[in-house]
Amino acid sequence: MSISQEMLQNFMTPVKEVSSLGDMKKWDESEAFQEYMGFIISMNEAVKGKKISSVAVTSENVKKMCELLETLDKWIDEIPPIEQPQRFGNKAFRTFYAKLKDESENLLKEALPEDFHPCVVEIATYLTESVGNSTRIDYGTGHEMSFAMLLCCLFKVGYFKAEDADQVILKIFDRYLTLMRKLQVTYRMEPAGSHGVWSLDDYQFLPFIWGSSQLIGHPRLEPRSFPDEDIAASFAKDYMFMGCIKFINQVKSGPFSEHSNQLWNISAVPMWEKVNSGLIKMYKKEVLGKHPVIQHVLFGSLLPIKKHQAS
């Protein structure tokens, strides 16, 4: 399988296109928005009712992307935090980030067959941007979105097939979450534009969407059970949603209802289907509808800012 001729001619380094509040309309009506939202929904369907352990890695391409993330994990061990006076934002993260920026194209060329190398000029930026901001030493939903956009682009060029979808989310994206938690803890990264207790979590959003889809139809686990620390810990390996709760419980102290009020409110919703559809609406409004996030989004030929033409 190789990239179509039409795509080949268009690859470019993605750029920012939403500088002012007025540009948000361009984003709302863009092909990129349609493509990205379609990706979120189709991945949501692909993991519905599935445990992480019940999905085997059968795709060589999925395996290669997991290996790429393993490499980044090793780099964290090779670049330890430095001794510094301030508590947050360890400057060693800048070394990690610079290394990724230098190596991102090579890493992707190792993971992708040669036929796909022309697209690397475009997708490498999404990989670099997915680990956080090196100036502020912070990480948030915009960086997470960058990784999701990388995966979306890899479907678009044909590197991933439709039947790989559950593996892409439950193996690659789940591995990415583990990597990001290690980065956040090791380099004491600040939450990017955190809204405090009203947001789901200081750093992530997508694993709550896809993780709640995994739990749809679960015979025993109901939304009201996830604030229970023991329950979250015992199901964390199989369900991304529970993995997020377990991590929150590790890094925050005090009553769950106080440090994670929004999640506490969600635990009162009776069905996982309702949690899932509510989170998708919330994501559209609180992440995709917010200029402070979208001003950093990068647009290229695969996720273009041009207006979506309804077919």
Summary of the structure (lengths in Angstrom):
residues: 311
radius of gyration: 18.9
end to end distance: 26.8
largest distance: 57.0
contacts: 978
relative contact order: 0.18
helix: 61%
strand: 4%
